[in-house]
């Protein structure tokens, strides 16, 4: 979607005889399928390594492939969603980074404020990690393996008898949320004005939220 950040480029692209639905699907799928193909190649290489070692186990490879693509679907769709609200390409990664940690940061600031001024709540803490996807996946989604000690002749050591991943429901949840973000991004793109290329915020109601959000965040920080 790089053409959205240049007035000349967006004017040229939107003058083509292609509906915005076609433009959105083309750009969205082309950006999504490239890293998905890389994930598929990585899973196939792991499977080939298993074949070479004679320890074929399809389940862990399938879990690897699904988990990578599930997280990709969310983070990529969220990035596309953020791209629809700004006309400056340098602002896009900044918005993307801030929104990934916004809830955790605001809850931490509120916790510090309340614990300093409210008597009896010195250890008060608001947990906002549920709405911080990166933090949530790093803490909830884990790999595991079962091992046993074996002795074969003069050789002994620990052998892996099983492996997999836990916290699957978080990956599945964020994948579904990623689909929702993609649908919302499409709706915003259909109504986005071409003249907003170069603006910090391209949607009027989002500009109001941005103004008050920055004010509240700055006030809490101070």
Secondary structure, DSSP 8 states (H G I E B T S, - for coil): -GGGG-HHHHHHHHTSS--HHHHHHHHHHHHHHHHHHHHHHHHHHHHHHHHHHT---HHHHHHHHHHHHHHHHHHHHHHHHHHTT-S-HHHHHHHHHHHHHHHHHHHHHHHHHHHHHSTT-TT-----GGG-HHHHHHHH-EEEEEEEEEEETTEEEEEEEEEEEE-HHHHHHHHHHHHHHHHHHHHHHHH--GGGTT-S--SHHHHHHHHHHHHHHHHHH-
